[in-house]
Structures are given as C-alpha cells and as structure tokens.
Amino acid sequence: MPKLIPVSLLALGLFMVTFAVNLQAPLYDAYAAQSDVGATAVTVAFAAYVGGLMPTLLLLGGLSDRIGRRVPIALALILGAVATALLVQAPSWTSLVVARFLLGIGTGLATTAGTAYMTEILGSDRAKNAALIVTSATSLGFGGGALATGISLGVQGPTLLPASYIGLFVAAPVLAAIALGLPRIDKPRPVSLLRLPVFPSGTWMFGAAMALAWSTTGMTIAVIPLELAANDLGGWTGLVIFLAIFVGFLCQPIARRMTNDRALALGFVLIPLGFLVLLAGAWLKVLAFVLVGTCITSAASYGFTYLASLAEVSSRAPDDRARATAGLFVYAYFGFSLPVIASGALADMVGLLSAMVAFAAVQIMVTATIVLTWKRGTVPPLAAFDAR
C-alpha cells in the first residue's frame, strides 16, 4: 500500500477525533442555561476534558507500545461519538461534564498513538514531516468542530441536535473501522500497560511554552464565548474558536522551515501580544479586535509553539515517541485547564473582563520568567526528569 493512503486515512481519523472535542462549544451557554449555572461551572465542564485526558497521558501514554497503534485510535473515535450522543440524549451541564471527560480520554489515546504511528509510517528520518501532518490534522479538527456547529446553528436556528453532530455520528464508526484496517507497521512490545510519560532532557522550555500557549487557547474557547454572549455576539463563537486554531494551522508550514528554537521564541512573543489585542476587543466591544487577537494567539499556540514542541520531543525520544508525546501534553493540558478554571471562578466574583485582565497580567509575568530562565540556561527540576 502506498504511504499516501495510510497517512491520509490516519490524518483523517485524527482530524475526526479532535473534531468531536470542540463540537459542542457554541452550545456551552445553552447547556449552562439548562442547568442554571454560571461561569465557574462552564469552565469546570470545559476542563473536565483534561480530567479524562491527564490520567490517560500519565498512565496509558505507552499503551499503544504494547497493543499497537490502531486500537487506541479506533476507540477514540467511538468515544467521541458516544460523548456527543450523551449530549443529545440528556442536554445539561452534568452531561457536558461527562462528555468532556470521555472526549479527554479519546484525545489522550489518539494523540499519543497517532504521533508515533505517523512517524513509523513515514520513517524516523521524516519525524518533522510526521509532526506537521499530525499537528495540521488535529488543529483543523479542534477548530473545525466548533465552526461546523456554529454554521449548523446559523442555518438550522436554535437546536440541540445540529447537523454537525449528525455528521460525526455517521463518520466516526466508519473511520474507526478503517483505522483497524490500517497496516501494522509498529512492532508491539511486551511492556507494562501502565507506563508513565517521558520528559526528554533539554525540552522543558517547549513544555512550558505549550502550557502557556494552551492556557491562552483555553481562555479563548471557554471564557471569550461567555463575554461574546453577554454582548449579544454569541453567533460569532464558532468562528472565534475556529480562528483560535485554524490560523495556527496556516502558520505551521512557516514554522516547519524554522528551527525549533526560533519558532518557540516567536511563539513567546505572540502569545501575550495576541491576548492583549483580544482583551482590548472585549473591553471596547470591538469584534474586529477580538478576531485579530484570536488569530495572533492561534499563530503562537497551534502554529509555531505546537509544531516546534512536538517535533523536538519526538526527535529527542526516538524509542519512546508515544510516551514523550504524552509528557508534552501533560504540560500543555495543565495550562489548558487550571488557569481557565481559576479565571472562571474569578469571573463569578469580579466579572469576566476583570478576570481576563488578571489572566493577562499573570500571563505576561510567566512568559517573561520562562524566557529569562531559558536564556540563562537554568534548568527547572522537571526538565531533567525522565519517567521510565
């Protein structure tokens, strides 16, 4: 079988896994209204995704090393469909929490297995190309789901069964079957099912950058829609979330031509800059600023930082790519969840805009600290940790 076929099918499977993750984002306010809950509850439901993902990364990051790459990807596709079906059957905040938890498990299974599998198909000498395909497919998926639901709601009107959900129900089982039929290129090893992530030496700054970048994306996906809805701009939520990821996808070919260190440095500049522009748009109620700021943060998060980090850890752990990928996402999803929950709690106390200002201030301080530490060559304790 030519490499193009399994590469394309694997990329499509990874796209659909991540397509399911933010599929329900434009309906957050509707699910919250069903249960009469506030910003804290919405951000907790959003972060429940990490509650499913983190144990999967921490304990099962090397699962595919033992059972093969195909089964985890197929299981992730089925979990995405099941989680979405739960929201259709019982639309509420509680169902959203459970669905996000299941989606987190699926993403953890698929991203670790998929990254390793893509590199094995293309060959270790093309690890950066493999990383580019994986980041492109997952970036399009993360953003495409929200956009698809936003468009569906625009065409159908208010509904809890948008056409985007139906598309997932049709595609996921088909792609799961296809995933199981992909060629077995890897050689499963008799390792323990429970294997901790690996944090390759010298990559701490890439993990820290991912945490910082994805905390900004988390704010854009979970908190900004609440502010848009409060200003009667809720219809733009799908586009905002799509741009929060899609622009990064467009920047990945540029990042591929840069060294990983240069791409990372550019990401450090763009992350706080983008959020400040976005914050100005929310403060002044200027939608154009919100969209521009979202595009800048997207370029940093899903463009330069994501590709550079994934390529770096993959190249530094050639015998443990699945576990090294898990280690990178441990950093990323701590950033994706904890600051967002804290901001949601703060928003309920002092208001959304004040919470966003506080987040921006902390973000700038943390960015400066990481960059200075990196340039001085000071290595945090976790940087040298290799959990085997």
Secondary structure as the mmCIF struct_conf table of DSSP 4:
data_model
#
loop_
_struct_conf.conf_type_id
_struct_conf.id
_struct_conf.beg_label_comp_id
_struct_conf.beg_label_asym_id
_struct_conf.beg_label_seq_id
_struct_conf.end_label_comp_id
_struct_conf.end_label_asym_id
_struct_conf.end_label_seq_id
TURN_TY1_P TURN_TY1_P1 LYS A 3 LYS A 3
HELX_RH_AL_P HELX_RH_AL_P1 LEU A 4 PHE A 19
TURN_TY1_P TURN_TY1_P2 ALA A 20 GLN A 24
HELX_RH_3T_P HELX_RH_3T_P1 ALA A 25 LEU A 27
HELX_RH_AL_P HELX_RH_AL_P2 TYR A 28 SER A 35
TURN_TY1_P TURN_TY1_P3 ASP A 36 ASP A 36
HELX_RH_AL_P HELX_RH_AL_P3 ALA A 39 LEU A 60
TURN_TY1_P TURN_TY1_P4 GLY A 61 GLY A 62
HELX_RH_AL_P HELX_RH_AL_P4 LEU A 63 ILE A 67
BEND BEND1 ARG A 69 ARG A 69
HELX_RH_AL_P HELX_RH_AL_P5 ARG A 70 GLN A 89
BEND BEND2 ALA A 90 ALA A 90
BEND BEND3 SER A 92 SER A 92
HELX_RH_AL_P HELX_RH_AL_P6 TRP A 93 LEU A 122
HELX_RH_3T_P HELX_RH_3T_P2 SER A 124 ARG A 126
HELX_RH_AL_P HELX_RH_AL_P7 ALA A 127 GLN A 156
BEND BEND4 PRO A 158 PRO A 158
BEND BEND5 LEU A 160 LEU A 161
HELX_RH_AL_P HELX_RH_AL_P8 ALA A 163 LEU A 180
TURN_TY1_P TURN_TY1_P5 GLY A 181 GLY A 181
BEND BEND6 LEU A 182 LEU A 182
BEND BEND7 ASP A 186 ASP A 186
BEND BEND8 LEU A 193 LEU A 193
STRN STRN1 ARG A 195 ARG A 195
TURN_TY1_P TURN_TY1_P6 SER A 201 GLY A 202
HELX_RH_AL_P HELX_RH_AL_P9 TRP A 204 ALA A 222
TURN_TY1_P TURN_TY1_P7 VAL A 223 VAL A 223
HELX_RH_AL_P HELX_RH_AL_P10 ILE A 224 ALA A 230
TURN_TY1_P TURN_TY1_P8 ASN A 231 ASP A 232
HELX_RH_3T_P HELX_RH_3T_P3 GLY A 234 TRP A 236
HELX_RH_AL_P HELX_RH_AL_P11 THR A 237 ARG A 256
TURN_TY1_P TURN_TY1_P9 ARG A 257 ARG A 257
BEND BEND9 MET A 258 MET A 258
HELX_RH_AL_P HELX_RH_AL_P12 ASN A 260 LEU A 284
TURN_TY1_P TURN_TY1_P10 LYS A 285 LYS A 285
HELX_RH_AL_P HELX_RH_AL_P13 LEU A 287 SER A 298
HELX_RH_PI_P HELX_RH_PI_P1 ALA A 299 THR A 305
HELX_RH_AL_P HELX_RH_AL_P14 TYR A 306 ARG A 316
TURN_TY1_P TURN_TY1_P11 PRO A 318 ASP A 319
HELX_RH_AL_P HELX_RH_AL_P15 ARG A 321 VAL A 350
HELX_RH_AL_P HELX_RH_AL_P16 LEU A 352 ARG A 376
TURN_TY1_P TURN_TY1_P12 GLY A 377 GLY A 377
HELX_RH_3T_P HELX_RH_3T_P4 PRO A 381 ALA A 384
#
